Amino acid sequence: MPLASEMGQIGPAIMPKAVIENFRILLIGLVILALDQITKWMVIHKIPGPTFDDSIVVVEGFFKLVHYGNTGAAWSIFSGNNFWLAIFSVVALVFLWVFRKHFGVEDPLGQLALGLILGGVSGNLIDRVVHHHVVDFLQFYIPFPFPAFNVADSGICCLLYTSDAADEEDSVDLGGRRII
């Protein structure tokens, strides 16, 4: 009786662990990127802007949808440096991908964290290239107006949370003090 490989059939393929890790990272990044770009497209087409005059109040005194253009980084720091921030974003994406093995990607939480930041940075980079500013549209009041942000920014901030959670898992509790 001929072997399956002799008949042109290939047995069940076993994916290398690195391929699965990379796939998960990229899938998470693409989901964040898609959500970011879809929500920004909706904001661009539904809320005039980017100005500080138009908004849609969702919860009075707590949350509204706005359409702001940000040429800076978080909280508009480095405002007016869109070109350099776009260059920095490209460098950051390349750096993060090339050195991903140093960011705990063998762990699902590390894959989630890296996918979130890659998707977030990519979403804001697309804005910088296409619109010459980042489209921000989520604004909360706690009790003052918190700087507006977007889905990409949320992905980047979730990275910080998931990275911190990973550190917590690796830490030791010594009488109420955590040692990492």
Sequence and secondary structure as in RCSB ss.txt:
>XXXX:A:sequence
MPLASEMGQIGPAIMPKAVIENFRILLIGLVILALDQITKWMVIHKIPGPTFDDSIVVVEGFFKLVHYGNTGAAW
SIFSGNNFWLAIFSVVALVFLWVFRKHFGVEDPLGQLALGLILGGVSGNLIDRVVHHHVVDFLQFYIPFPFPAFN
VADSGICCLLYTSDAADEEDSVDLGGRRII
>XXXX:A:secstr
   TTTTT        HHHHHHHHHHHHHHHHHHHHHHHHHHHHHHS  SEEEEEEEEETTTEEEEEEEESSSGG
GTTTT HHHHHHHHHHHHHHHHHTGGGGTTTSHHHHHHHHHHHHHHHHHHHHHHHTSSEEEEEEEBSSSB   B 
HHHHHHHHHHHHHHHHHHHT EEETTEEE 
